[in-house]
Amino acid sequence: MKKIYNAPLFLEIPAEEFYALITE
Amino acid sequence: MLILADTVSLKQDEENFMLFDNLNGGIYKLNELSYKILSLCDGKNTDEDILLNITESFEVTITEAEKDFEGLVRILLDKKYIYDNDNEKGGELYEKDL
């Protein structure tokens, strides 16, 4: 079963956003 | 063939796919596809191998996959997050010839 295709994402994020992501 | 620079790290945690630039601290959010492409840049897979892997895993035409793949590779080469080791070898040979 093939997966739904989404174009490749490559997005720089600020460090604060990253820390929010991992702490959540 | 494309190879990941040793100055970057790839991390996957549940639904999050990330690339860390260990040289300047940049943090990049990836999705499953860009993570897969970067993971396959091991100096052994050809561009064709990577594209075949994509078209076998996702519902996408070869044309669309190739366009997106080339766009991503251009950005990554520009940032020196990946290298084309065919070109590097070519460069070394060229220098020896001089």
Backbone of each chain as nested JSON, in Angstrom:
{
  "chains": [
    {"id": "A", "residues": [
      {"number": 1, "name": "MET", "atoms": {"N": [0.853, -1.202, 0.0], "CA": [0.0, 0.0, 0.0], "C": [0.889, 1.253, 0.0]}},
      {"number": 2, "name": "LYS", "atoms": {"N": [0.765, 2.053, -1.049], "CA": [1.595, 3.254, -1.133], "C": [1.018, 4.374, -0.27]}},
      {"number": 3, "name": "LYS", "atoms": {"N": [1.907, 5.237, 0.198], "CA": [1.486, 6.351, 1.046], "C": [1.094, 7.553, 0.199]}},
      {"number": 4, "name": "ILE", "atoms": {"N": [0.281, 8.424, 0.789], "CA": [-0.101, 9.673, 0.111], "C": [1.142, 10.537, -0.041]}},
      {"number": 5, "name": "TYR", "atoms": {"N": [1.288, 11.122, -1.224], "CA": [2.493, 11.901, -1.519], "C": [2.335, 13.354, -1.084]}},
      {"number": 6, "name": "ASN", "atoms": {"N": [3.301, 13.833, -0.344], "CA": [3.415, 15.265, -0.043], "C": [4.799, 15.704, -0.479]}},
      {"number": 7, "name": "ALA", "atoms": {"N": [4.889, 16.858, -1.115], "CA": [6.186, 17.36, -1.58], "C": [7.163, 17.428, -0.409]}},
      {"number": 8, "name": "PRO", "atoms": {"N": [8.458, 17.234, -0.675], "CA": [9.433, 17.238, 0.42], "C": [9.487, 18.583, 1.144]}},
      {"number": 9, "name": "LEU", "atoms": {"N": [9.452, 18.51, 2.472], "CA": [9.485, 19.72, 3.302], "C": [10.904, 19.937, 3.815]}},
      {"number": 10, "name": "PHE", "atoms": {"N": [11.355, 21.186, 3.742], "CA": [12.665, 21.539, 4.296], "C": [12.544, 22.968, 4.798]}},
      {"number": 11, "name": "LEU", "atoms": {"N": [12.22, 23.097, 6.078], "CA": [11.84, 24.399, 6.619], "C": [12.659, 24.716, 7.864]}},
      {"number": 12, "name": "GLU", "atoms": {"N": [13.412, 25.812, 7.806], "CA": [14.185, 26.207, 8.99], "C": [13.234, 26.726, 10.055]}},
      {"number": 13, "name": "ILE", "atoms": {"N": [13.416, 26.261, 11.283], "CA": [12.552, 26.73, 12.365], "C": [13.42, 27.353, 13.455]}},
      {"number": 14, "name": "PRO", "atoms": {"N": [12.883, 28.368, 14.14], "CA": [13.64, 28.979, 15.237], "C": [13.827, 27.976, 16.37]}},
      {"number": 15, "name": "ALA", "atoms": {"N": [14.904, 28.13, 17.111], "CA": [15.207, 27.208, 18.213], "C": [14.047, 27.137, 19.204]}},
      {"number": 16, "name": "GLU", "atoms": {"N": [13.374, 28.285, 19.456], "CA": [12.278, 28.309, 20.435], "C": [11.156, 27.363, 20.001]}},
      {"number": 17, "name": "GLU", "atoms": {"N": [10.891, 27.376, 18.689], "CA": [9.821, 26.516, 18.166], "C": [10.202, 25.045, 18.326]}},
      {"number": 18, "name": "PHE", "atoms": {"N": [11.48, 24.769, 18.126], "CA": [11.955, 23.39, 18.278], "C": [11.819, 22.935, 19.728]}},
      {"number": 19, "name": "TYR", "atoms": {"N": [12.221, 23.793, 20.66], "CA": [12.134, 23.415, 22.075], "C": [10.678, 23.226, 22.492]}},
      {"number": 20, "name": "ALA", "atoms": {"N": [9.786, 24.068, 21.946], "CA": [8.357, 23.914, 22.243], "C": [7.878, 22.561, 21.733]}},
      {"number": 21, "name": "LEU", "atoms": {"N": [8.369, 22.202, 20.563], "CA": [7.976, 20.94, 19.924], "C": [8.381, 19.751, 20.789]}},
      {"number": 22, "name": "ILE", "atoms": {"N": [9.611, 19.754, 21.277], "CA": [10.068, 18.58, 22.037], "C": [9.518, 18.581, 23.458]}},
      {"number": 23, "name": "THR", "atoms": {"N": [9.356, 19.75, 24.075], "CA": [8.821, 19.739, 25.445], "C": [7.358, 19.311, 25.439]}},
      {"number": 24, "name": "GLU", "atoms": {"N": [6.599, 19.718, 24.416], "CA": [5.21, 19.261, 24.307], "C": [5.181, 17.762, 24.062]}}
    ]},
    {"id": "B", "residues": [
      {"number": 1, "name": "MET", "atoms": {"N": [27.326, 10.197, -6.809], "CA": [26.244, 9.85, -5.892], "C": [26.225, 10.804, -4.71]}},
      {"number": 2, "name": "LEU", "atoms": {"N": [25.055, 11.006, -4.178], "CA": [24.893, 12.007, -3.12], "C": [25.223, 11.412, -1.759]}},
      {"number": 3, "name": "ILE", "atoms": {"N": [25.852, 12.231, -0.928], "CA": [26.217, 11.772, 0.419], "C": [25.977, 12.904, 1.418]}},
      {"number": 4, "name": "LEU", "atoms": {"N": [25.439, 12.529, 2.57], "CA": [25.122, 13.495, 3.62], "C": [26.41, 14.033, 4.237]}},
      {"number": 5, "name": "ALA", "atoms": {"N": [26.473, 15.343, 4.446], "CA": [27.657, 15.941, 5.071], "C": [27.755, 15.479, 6.522]}},
      {"number": 6, "name": "ASP", "atoms": {"N": [28.986, 15.351, 7.029], "CA": [29.107, 14.89, 8.418], "C": [28.883, 16.018, 9.419]}},
      {"number": 7, "name": "THR", "atoms": {"N": [28.545, 17.194, 8.924], "CA": [28.242, 18.316, 9.823], "C": [26.75, 18.405, 10.13]}},
      {"number": 8, "name": "VAL", "atoms": {"N": [25.96, 17.493, 9.568], "CA": [24.52, 17.521, 9.854], "C": [24.079, 16.186, 10.448]}},
      {"number": 9, "name": "SER", "atoms": {"N": [23.006, 16.247, 11.24], "CA": [22.425, 15.039, 11.837], "C": [20.949, 14.977, 11.496]}},
      {"number": 10, "name": "LEU", "atoms": {"N": [20.481, 13.771, 11.259], "CA": [19.052, 13.55, 11.026], "C": [18.466, 12.883, 12.258]}},
      {"number": 11, "name": "LYS", "atoms": {"N": [17.279, 13.334, 12.657], "CA": [16.616, 12.725, 13.81], "C": [15.152, 12.496, 13.482]}},
      {"number": 12, "name": "GLN", "atoms": {"N": [14.653, 11.359, 13.929], "CA": [13.229, 11.078, 13.781], "C": [12.67, 10.739, 15.151]}},
      {"number": 13, "name": "ASP", "atoms": {"N": [11.57, 11.394, 15.507], "CA": [10.939, 11.138, 16.796], "C": [9.437, 11.11, 16.56]}},
      {"number": 14, "name": "GLU", "atoms": {"N": [8.855, 9.929, 16.562], "CA": [7.429, 9.746, 16.27], "C": [7.085, 10.426, 14.945]}},
      {"number": 15, "name": "GLU", "atoms": {"N": [6.31, 11.512, 14.997], "CA": [5.875, 12.155, 13.753], "C": [6.805, 13.285, 13.327]}},
      {"number": 16, "name": "ASN", "atoms": {"N": [7.835, 13.554, 14.118], "CA": [8.728, 14.674, 13.805], "C": [9.989, 14.19, 13.104]}},
      {"number": 17, "name": "PHE", "atoms": {"N": [10.307, 14.872, 12.018], "CA": [11.534, 14.575, 11.274], "C": [12.355, 15.861, 11.265]}},
      {"number": 18, "name": "MET", "atoms": {"N": [13.612, 15.78, 11.708], "CA": [14.409, 16.993, 11.852], "C": [15.802, 16.815, 11.243]}},
      {"number": 19, "name": "LEU", "atoms": {"N": [16.359, 17.949, 10.824], "CA": [17.766, 17.993, 10.423], "C": [18.442, 19.064, 11.271]}},
      {"number": 20, "name": "PHE", "atoms": {"N": [19.582, 18.727, 11.847], "CA": [20.347, 19.679, 12.652], "C": [21.645, 20.015, 11.936]}},
      {"number": 21, "name": "ASP", "atoms": {"N": [21.898, 21.306, 11.791], "CA": [23.169, 21.775, 11.253], "C": [24.095, 21.971, 12.448]}},
      {"number": 22, "name": "ASN", "atoms": {"N": [25.012, 21.037, 12.643], "CA": [25.865, 21.072, 13.832], "C": [26.953, 22.14, 13.748]}},
      {"number": 23, "name": "LEU", "atoms": {"N": [27.07, 22.754, 12.574], "CA": [28.098, 23.774, 12.392], "C": [27.598, 25.141, 12.856]}},
      {"number": 24, "name": "ASN", "atoms": {"N": [26.373, 25.494, 12.462], "CA": [25.879, 26.834, 12.836], "C": [24.595, 26.812, 13.645]}},
      {"number": 25, "name": "GLY", "atoms": {"N": [24.164, 25.613, 14.068], "CA": [23.011, 25.534, 14.97], "C": [21.656, 25.607, 14.302]}},
      {"number": 26, "name": "GLY", "atoms": {"N": [21.619, 25.584, 12.978], "CA": [20.328, 25.638, 12.284], "C": [19.511, 24.378, 12.535]}},
      {"number": 27, "name": "ILE", "atoms": {"N": [18.198, 24.559, 12.672], "CA": [17.287, 23.429, 12.886], "C": [16.239, 23.458, 11.779]}},
      {"number": 28, "name": "TYR", "atoms": {"N": [16.058, 22.338, 11.116], "CA": [15.129, 22.277, 9.984], "C": [14.085, 21.199, 10.217]}},
      {"number": 29, "name": "LYS", "atoms": {"N": [12.853, 21.571, 9.931], "CA": [11.752, 20.615, 10.017], "C": [11.624, 19.926, 8.658]}},
      {"number": 30, "name": "LEU", "atoms": {"N": [11.578, 18.607, 8.686], "CA": [11.427, 17.818, 7.464], "C": [10.083, 17.105, 7.51]}},
      {"number": 31, "name": "ASN", "atoms": {"N": [9.691, 16.51, 6.4], "CA": [8.58, 15.565, 6.453], "C": [9.125, 14.186, 6.095]}},
      {"number": 32, "name": "GLU", "atoms": {"N": [8.246, 13.219, 6.034], "CA": [8.709, 11.84, 5.822], "C": [9.514, 11.71, 4.534]}},
      {"number": 33, "name": "LEU", "atoms": {"N": [9.063, 12.415, 3.49], "CA": [9.732, 12.288, 2.193], "C": [11.133, 12.907, 2.2]}},
      {"number": 34, "name": "SER", "atoms": {"N": [11.253, 14.136, 2.712], "CA": [12.583, 14.762, 2.715], "C": [13.532, 13.998, 3.644]}},
      {"number": 35, "name": "TYR", "atoms": {"N": [12.986, 13.449, 4.738], "CA": [13.801, 12.628, 5.649], "C": [14.289, 11.368, 4.93]}},
      {"number": 36, "name": "LYS", "atoms": {"N": [13.389, 10.745, 4.172], "CA": [13.747, 9.53, 3.434], "C": [14.831, 9.827, 2.401]}},
      {"number": 37, "name": "ILE", "atoms": {"N": [14.653, 10.924, 1.664], "CA": [15.634, 11.303, 0.637], "C": [17.006, 11.507, 1.279]}},
      {"number": 38, "name": "LEU", "atoms": {"N": [17.037, 12.264, 2.377], "CA": [18.315, 12.529, 3.048], "C": [18.927, 11.244, 3.605]}},
      {"number": 39, "name": "SER", "atoms": {"N": [18.084, 10.363, 4.12], "CA": [18.58, 9.094, 4.667], "C": [19.201, 8.226, 3.579]}},
      {"number": 40, "name": "LEU", "atoms": {"N": [18.687, 8.367, 2.36], "CA": [19.195, 7.554, 1.254], "C": [20.454, 8.149, 0.614]}},
      {"number": 41, "name": "CYS", "atoms": {"N": [20.826, 9.359, 1.037], "CA": [22.057, 9.983, 0.53], "C": [23.238, 9.415, 1.316]}},
      {"number": 42, "name": "ASP", "atoms": {"N": [23.609, 8.182, 0.984], "CA": [24.654, 7.491, 1.743], "C": [25.9, 7.228, 0.901]}},
      {"number": 43, "name": "GLY", "atoms": {"N": [25.936, 7.828, -0.296], "CA": [27.089, 7.614, -1.164], "C": [27.028, 6.303, -1.925]}},
      {"number": 44, "name": "LYS", "atoms": {"N": [25.971, 5.506, -1.675], "CA": [25.826, 4.22, -2.373], "C": [24.645, 4.244, -3.333]}},
      {"number": 45, "name": "ASN", "atoms": {"N": [23.569, 4.938, -2.921], "CA": [22.385, 5.023, -3.776], "C": [22.593, 6.068, -4.869]}},
      {"number": 46, "name": "THR", "atoms": {"N": [22.246, 5.702, -6.089], "CA": [22.263, 6.683, -7.173], "C": [20.981, 7.508, -7.093]}},
      {"number": 47, "name": "ASP", "atoms": {"N": [20.932, 8.608, -7.841], "CA": [19.708, 9.414, -7.906], "C": [18.538, 8.535, -8.35]}},
      {"number": 48, "name": "GLU", "atoms": {"N": [18.809, 7.649, -9.296], "CA": [17.762, 6.764, -9.824], "C": [17.259, 5.812, -8.736]}},
      {"number": 49, "name": "ASP", "atoms": {"N": [18.182, 5.313, -7.907], "CA": [17.789, 4.431, -6.792], "C": [16.832, 5.164, -5.854]}},
      {"number": 50, "name": "ILE", "atoms": {"N": [17.181, 6.402, -5.542], "CA": [16.368, 7.193, -4.6], "C": [14.987, 7.462, -5.2]}},
      {"number": 51, "name": "LEU", "atoms": {"N": [14.962, 7.836, -6.477], "CA": [13.682, 8.106, -7.147], "C": [12.814, 6.856, -7.209]}},
      {"number": 52, "name": "LEU", "atoms": {"N": [13.442, 5.726, -7.475], "CA": [12.702, 4.461, -7.536], "C": [12.102, 4.148, -6.168]}},
      {"number": 53, "name": "ASN", "atoms": {"N": [12.888, 4.374, -5.127], "CA": [12.414, 4.151, -3.758], "C": [11.195, 5.033, -3.46]}},
      {"number": 54, "name": "ILE", "atoms": {"N": [11.246, 6.286, -3.912], "CA": [10.137, 7.224, -3.677], "C": [8.88, 6.761, -4.407]}},
      {"number": 55, "name": "THR", "atoms": {"N": [9.031, 6.425, -5.694], "CA": [7.844, 6.051, -6.482], "C": [7.265, 4.713, -6.029]}},
      {"number": 56, "name": "GLU", "atoms": {"N": [8.097, 3.878, -5.403], "CA": [7.582, 2.608, -4.877], "C": [6.872, 2.805, -3.538]}},
      {"number": 57, "name": "SER", "atoms": {"N": [7.247, 3.87, -2.813], "CA": [6.691, 4.086, -1.472], "C": [5.487, 5.021, -1.467]}},
      {"number": 58, "name": "PHE", "atoms": {"N": [5.439, 5.948, -2.447], "CA": [4.399, 6.982, -2.437], "C": [3.609, 6.973, -3.747]}},
      {"number": 59, "name": "GLU", "atoms": {"N": [2.375, 7.467, -3.652], "CA": [1.518, 7.618, -4.834], "C": [1.962, 8.856, -5.601]}},
      {"number": 60, "name": "VAL", "atoms": {"N": [2.908, 8.692, -6.507], "CA": [3.43, 9.849, -7.24], "C": [3.987, 9.385, -8.582]}},
      {"number": 61, "name": "THR", "atoms": {"N": [3.882, 10.256, -9.573], "CA": [4.47, 9.933, -10.874], "C": [5.971, 10.193, -10.814]}},
      {"number": 62, "name": "ILE", "atoms": {"N": [6.699, 9.537, -11.676], "CA": [8.153, 9.723, -11.723], "C": [8.487, 11.18, -12.058]}},
      {"number": 63, "name": "THR", "atoms": {"N": [7.664, 11.799, -12.909], "CA": [7.915, 13.19, -13.32], "C": [7.837, 14.139, -12.126]}},
      {"number": 64, "name": "GLU", "atoms": {"N": [6.772, 13.993, -11.333], "CA": [6.602, 14.881, -10.174], "C": [7.669, 14.6, -9.117]}},
      {"number": 65, "name": "ALA", "atoms": {"N": [7.942, 13.317, -8.894], "CA": [8.954, 12.945, -7.898], "C": [10.318, 13.514, -8.287]}},
      {"number": 66, "name": "GLU", "atoms": {"N": [10.638, 13.432, -9.571], "CA": [11.937, 13.911, -10.053], "C": [12.061, 15.424, -9.889]}},
      {"number": 67, "name": "LYS", "atoms": {"N": [10.974, 16.133, -10.209], "CA": [10.976, 17.6, -10.095], "C": [11.206, 18.015, -8.629]}},
      {"number": 68, "name": "ASP", "atoms": {"N": [10.477, 17.394, -7.714], "CA": [10.608, 17.735, -6.291], "C": [11.972, 17.318, -5.744]}},
      {"number": 69, "name": "PHE", "atoms": {"N": [12.437, 16.151, -6.178], "CA": [13.74, 15.639, -5.733], "C": [14.854, 16.597, -6.158]}},
      {"number": 70, "name": "GLU", "atoms": {"N": [14.809, 17.01, -7.416], "CA": [15.861, 17.906, -7.919], "C": [15.828, 19.261, -7.217]}},
      {"number": 71, "name": "GLY", "atoms": {"N": [14.622, 19.743, -6.922], "CA": [14.485, 21.015, -6.205], "C": [15.101, 20.939, -4.816]}},
      {"number": 72, "name": "LEU", "atoms": {"N": [14.821, 19.849, -4.109], "CA": [15.365, 19.675, -2.754], "C": [16.884, 19.507, -2.802]}},
      {"number": 73, "name": "VAL", "atoms": {"N": [17.36, 18.692, -3.73], "CA": [18.799, 18.429, -3.841], "C": [19.568, 19.719, -4.127]}},
      {"number": 74, "name": "ARG", "atoms": {"N": [18.985, 20.572, -4.963], "CA": [19.638, 21.847, -5.302], "C": [19.839, 22.69, -4.036]}},
      {"number": 75, "name": "ILE", "atoms": {"N": [18.805, 22.76, -3.2], "CA": [18.882, 23.535, -1.949], "C": [19.933, 22.928, -1.013]}},
      {"number": 76, "name": "LEU", "atoms": {"N": [19.909, 21.607, -0.891], "CA": [20.82, 20.926, 0.04], "C": [22.278, 21.026, -0.414]}},
      {"number": 77, "name": "LEU", "atoms": {"N": [22.497, 20.948, -1.722], "CA": [23.86, 21.107, -2.249], "C": [24.349, 22.531, -2.009]}},
      {"number": 78, "name": "ASP", "atoms": {"N": [23.45, 23.483, -2.213], "CA": [23.777, 24.893, -2.035], "C": [24.181, 25.175, -0.586]}},
      {"number": 79, "name": "LYS", "atoms": {"N": [23.502, 24.517, 0.352], "CA": [23.801, 24.714, 1.776], "C": [24.947, 23.816, 2.247]}},
      {"number": 80, "name": "LYS", "atoms": {"N": [25.443, 22.971, 1.344], "CA": [26.517, 22.019, 1.657], "C": [26.098, 21.005, 2.727]}},
      {"number": 81, "name": "TYR", "atoms": {"N": [24.81, 20.669, 2.731], "CA": [24.316, 19.629, 3.637], "C": [24.459, 18.252, 3.002]}},
      {"number": 82, "name": "ILE", "atoms": {"N": [24.576, 18.227, 1.676], "CA": [24.907, 16.994, 0.97], "C": [25.99, 17.318, -0.055]}},
      {"number": 83, "name": "TYR", "atoms": {"N": [26.702, 16.284, -0.458], "CA": [27.739, 16.431, -1.478], "C": [27.5, 15.404, -2.567]}},
      {"number": 84, "name": "ASP", "atoms": {"N": [27.947, 15.742, -3.758], "CA": [27.909, 14.793, -4.859], "C": [29.311, 14.225, -4.982]}},
      {"number": 85, "name": "ASN", "atoms": {"N": [29.517, 12.997, -4.49], "CA": [30.885, 12.473, -4.448], "C": [31.43, 12.131, -5.833]}},
      {"number": 86, "name": "ASP", "atoms": {"N": [30.555, 12.041, -6.84], "CA": [31.045, 11.863, -8.215], "C": [31.796, 13.115, -8.653]}},
      {"number": 87, "name": "ASN", "atoms": {"N": [31.202, 14.272, -8.341], "CA": [31.825, 15.539, -8.724], "C": [33.14, 15.748, -7.994]}},
      {"number": 88, "name": "GLU", "atoms": {"N": [33.167, 15.355, -6.698], "CA": [34.393, 15.561, -5.92], "C": [35.534, 14.732, -6.485]}},
      {"number": 89, "name": "LYS", "atoms": {"N": [35.205, 13.468, -6.824], "CA": [36.242, 12.611, -7.395], "C": [36.737, 13.206, -8.705]}},
      {"number": 90, "name": "GLY", "atoms": {"N": [35.785, 13.712, -9.493], "CA": [36.141, 14.331, -10.762], "C": [37.091, 15.483, -10.543]}},
      {"number": 91, "name": "GLY", "atoms": {"N": [36.823, 16.274, -9.503], "CA": [37.658, 17.425, -9.194], "C": [39.066, 17.011, -8.83]}},
      {"number": 92, "name": "GLU", "atoms": {"N": [39.172, 15.925, -8.038], "CA": [40.501, 15.458, -7.629], "C": [41.31, 15.001, -8.84]}},
      {"number": 93, "name": "LEU", "atoms": {"N": [40.644, 14.266, -9.733], "CA": [41.335, 13.782, -10.924], "C": [41.81, 14.954, -11.766]}},
      {"number": 94, "name": "TYR", "atoms": {"N": [40.938, 15.953, -11.851], "CA": [41.257, 17.113, -12.666], "C": [42.499, 17.815, -12.115]}},
      {"number": 95, "name": "GLU", "atoms": {"N": [42.556, 17.939, -10.779], "CA": [43.706, 18.619, -10.174], "C": [44.991, 17.841, -10.419]}},
      {"number": 96, "name": "LYS", "atoms": {"N": [44.897, 16.493, -10.359], "CA": [46.087, 15.672, -10.575], "C": [46.599, 15.818, -12.009]}},
      {"number": 97, "name": "ASP", "atoms": {"N": [45.635, 16.013, -12.932], "CA": [46.01, 16.112, -14.34], "C": [46.767, 17.399, -14.649]}},
      {"number": 98, "name": "LEU", "atoms": {"N": [46.58, 18.412, -13.781], "CA": [47.182, 19.719, -14.102], "C": [48.69, 19.718, -13.896]}}
    ]}
  ]
}
